[in-house]
Amino acid sequence: MTEPEGEAESGTETGTAAEGESNGDDARTAESDGIAATYEETDAERILAFERTGGAGTGPSATAAIAQNTEGYAMLKVRPTPDGDELERYYGFDMALDHAAELLGVSPGDLPVPDAAADMGM
C-alpha cells in the first residue's frame, strides 16, 4: 500500500520540534540535547515544564516551568518547578523561554517545545 500524495511518511512529524528533537505520541512531550519538555493542562493553568537530563546545561536549576492561565490571555509565569513560586512574568513566550533557559544553563534555542505548547503567550 502506498501513501497518498502529499502526506508525510510514517514516523515523520511536523510542527515545532526541530531537527534532533522528538515529540511524544500526543505532541505534549519533546526532548532535545539533554532537555526534556512536558506540557500539561490543569483546571486553572497550562504548564510547560523543562528538566535537564543527560548532563545538559550548567544553570542553577535542573528544572524550570512556564505557566499561563487556561484562558490564554494572562502573562506567562516562570517558575523553578511546575508548582514552585513565581520568579517573573512575561508577555512574550520568547522572553519566558529565555528565562527558563537561563535557569537551566542552556541556550533558549536548545529548549524543545512540544507542539501543544507552541501557542503559549499573549
C-alpha positions as CSV (number, residue, x, y, z in Angstrom):
1,M,0.0,0.0,0.0
2,T,1.3,3.4,-0.9
3,E,0.7,6.7,1.0
4,P,-1.5,9.3,-0.6
5,E,0.5,12.0,-2.4
6,G,1.3,15.0,-0.2
7,E,1.2,13.1,3.1
8,A,4.3,12.7,5.3
9,E,6.0,9.3,5.6
10,S,5.1,7.2,8.6
11,G,7.1,8.3,11.6
12,T,7.7,11.8,10.3
13,E,6.2,14.6,12.3
14,T,5.9,18.3,11.6
15,G,5.4,21.1,14.0
16,T,7.7,23.0,16.4
17,A,10.0,20.1,17.1
18,A,13.3,20.9,15.4
19,E,15.9,18.5,14.0
20,G,17.2,16.2,16.7
21,E,14.0,16.6,18.8
22,S,11.3,14.1,19.3
23,N,7.7,14.7,20.0
24,G,5.6,12.5,22.2
25,D,2.7,10.5,20.8
26,D,0.3,13.2,21.7
27,A,2.5,16.2,20.9
28,R,2.7,17.1,24.7
29,T,6.4,16.0,25.2
30,A,9.6,16.8,23.4
31,E,13.3,16.1,24.1
32,S,16.4,17.5,22.6
33,D,20.1,17.7,23.6
34,G,19.6,16.6,27.2
35,I,16.5,18.7,27.9
36,A,13.0,17.0,28.3
37,A,9.9,19.1,28.0
38,T,6.4,18.2,29.1
39,Y,3.2,20.2,28.5
40,E,0.1,19.7,30.7
41,E,-3.2,21.4,31.3
42,T,-4.8,21.7,34.7
43,D,-8.2,23.2,35.5
44,A,-6.5,26.6,36.1
45,E,-3.2,26.6,34.1
46,R,-1.3,25.5,31.0
47,I,2.2,24.4,32.2
48,L,5.3,23.7,30.1
49,A,7.9,22.1,32.3
50,F,11.6,21.5,31.4
51,E,14.0,19.1,33.0
52,R,17.7,18.7,32.4
53,T,18.7,15.2,31.6
54,G,22.0,13.6,30.5
55,G,24.3,16.3,31.8
56,A,22.9,19.2,29.8
57,G,23.3,22.7,31.0
58,T,25.1,24.3,33.9
59,G,22.4,26.6,35.3
60,P,21.4,26.9,38.9
61,S,18.3,24.6,38.5
62,A,17.7,21.2,37.0
63,T,14.1,22.2,36.3
64,A,12.1,25.2,35.0
65,A,8.5,25.8,34.2
66,I,6.4,28.3,32.3
67,A,2.7,28.6,33.2
68,Q,-0.3,30.5,31.8
69,N,-3.9,30.6,32.7
70,T,-6.2,28.3,30.7
71,E,-7.9,31.2,29.0
72,G,-4.5,32.1,27.5
73,Y,-4.7,35.9,27.9
74,A,-2.6,36.4,31.0
75,M,1.1,36.9,31.3
76,L,3.4,33.9,31.4
77,K,4.9,33.0,34.8
78,V,8.4,31.5,35.0
79,R,8.9,29.1,38.0
80,P,11.8,26.9,39.1
81,T,9.3,23.9,39.1
82,P,5.8,23.4,37.8
83,D,4.3,24.1,41.3
84,G,7.0,26.4,42.5
85,D,6.8,30.1,43.4
86,E,6.7,32.6,40.5
87,L,10.0,34.1,39.7
88,E,9.0,36.6,36.9
89,R,6.1,37.3,34.5
90,Y,6.4,37.9,30.8
91,Y,4.1,38.9,27.9
92,G,6.0,37.0,25.3
93,F,6.7,33.3,25.0
94,D,10.3,34.0,23.8
95,M,11.1,36.1,26.9
96,A,9.8,33.3,29.1
97,L,11.8,30.7,27.2
98,D,14.9,32.9,27.6
99,H,14.4,32.9,31.4
100,A,13.7,29.2,31.6
101,A,16.9,28.5,29.5
102,E,18.9,30.7,31.9
103,L,17.7,28.7,34.9
104,L,18.7,25.5,33.2
105,G,22.0,26.9,31.9
106,V,21.3,26.3,28.2
107,S,20.7,28.4,25.2
108,P,17.0,29.3,24.5
109,G,17.3,27.6,21.1
110,D,18.2,24.3,22.9
111,L,14.8,24.2,24.6
112,P,12.4,21.7,22.9
113,V,8.8,23.0,22.7
114,P,6.1,20.4,22.3
115,D,3.5,21.2,19.6
116,A,0.7,21.6,22.2
117,A,2.6,24.4,23.9
118,A,3.7,26.3,20.8
119,D,0.8,28.9,21.1
120,M,1.6,30.0,24.6
121,G,2.0,33.7,25.3
122,M,-0.1,36.8,24.6
